[in-house]
Amino acid sequence: MMKKHPGMEHDEPYMAHVDPGKKGTIVWTFNRAGSFEFACLIPGHFEAGMIGRITVQ
């Protein structure tokens, strides 16, 4: 989707923009257990491996 619409703005509370070399925080309250994926939405970053998985027990 990002490749199709590279100018999209991401300003939702569950998104964070972090400059290179800086840190950011997202607080997320999970309402169920499971394995969840997250990824960078900047074009090319997902493909470069900026993805992760969190397991909630």
VEXPA-459068 format. One record per residue (C-alpha): residue number from 1; residue in three letters; x, y, z. Coordinates in Angstrom, 2 decimals, m for minus. Layout:
N
seq;type;px;py;pz
NUM;ala;X;Y;Z
...
This chain:
57
seq;type;px;py;pz
1;met;0.00;0.00;0.00
2;met;2.85;2.40;0.81
3;lys;4.40;1.86;m2.61
4;lys;1.07;2.67;m4.23
5;his;0.50;5.79;m2.08
6;pro;3.94;7.04;m0.95
7;gly;2.60;10.41;0.20
8;met;0.21;8.95;2.76
9;glu;0.37;10.57;6.20
10;his;0.56;8.36;9.26
11;asp;m0.61;10.31;12.26
12;glu;m2.75;7.78;14.08
13;pro;m2.13;7.22;17.81
14;tyr;m0.84;3.71;17.06
15;met;1.88;5.04;14.74
16;ala;5.16;6.75;15.56
17;his;7.61;8.70;13.40
18;val;11.15;8.44;14.73
19;asp;14.15;10.23;13.24
20;pro;17.30;8.18;12.58
21;gly;19.26;7.62;15.78
22;lys;16.32;8.62;17.98
23;lys;13.87;6.59;20.06
24;gly;10.08;6.59;20.24
25;thr;7.43;4.92;22.33
26;ile;4.02;3.50;21.56
27;val;1.86;2.27;24.45
28;trp;m0.46;m0.49;23.36
29;thr;m2.94;m2.36;25.54
30;phe;m3.65;m5.80;24.13
31;asn;m7.12;m7.23;24.72
32;arg;m6.24;m10.83;23.89
33;ala;m3.32;m13.21;23.83
34;gly;m1.65;m14.06;20.55
35;ser;1.23;m13.39;18.20
36;phe;1.16;m10.02;16.45
37;glu;3.35;m8.53;13.72
38;phe;4.41;m4.90;13.41
39;ala;6.41;m3.13;10.71
40;cys;7.77;0.16;9.47
41;leu;5.43;1.87;7.00
42;ile;8.07;3.90;5.16
43;pro;8.38;2.61;1.57
44;gly;11.11;m0.05;1.27
45;his;11.64;m0.44;5.01
46;phe;9.35;m3.48;5.36
47;glu;11.20;m5.15;2.50
48;ala;14.51;m4.28;4.16
49;gly;13.47;m6.20;7.26
50;met;12.10;m3.49;9.55
51;ile;9.49;m5.86;10.94
52;gly;8.93;m7.63;14.21
53;arg;6.63;m9.89;16.14
54;ile;5.38;m9.68;19.71
55;thr;3.79;m12.54;21.63
56;val;1.20;m11.70;24.27
57;gln;0.40;m14.43;26.78
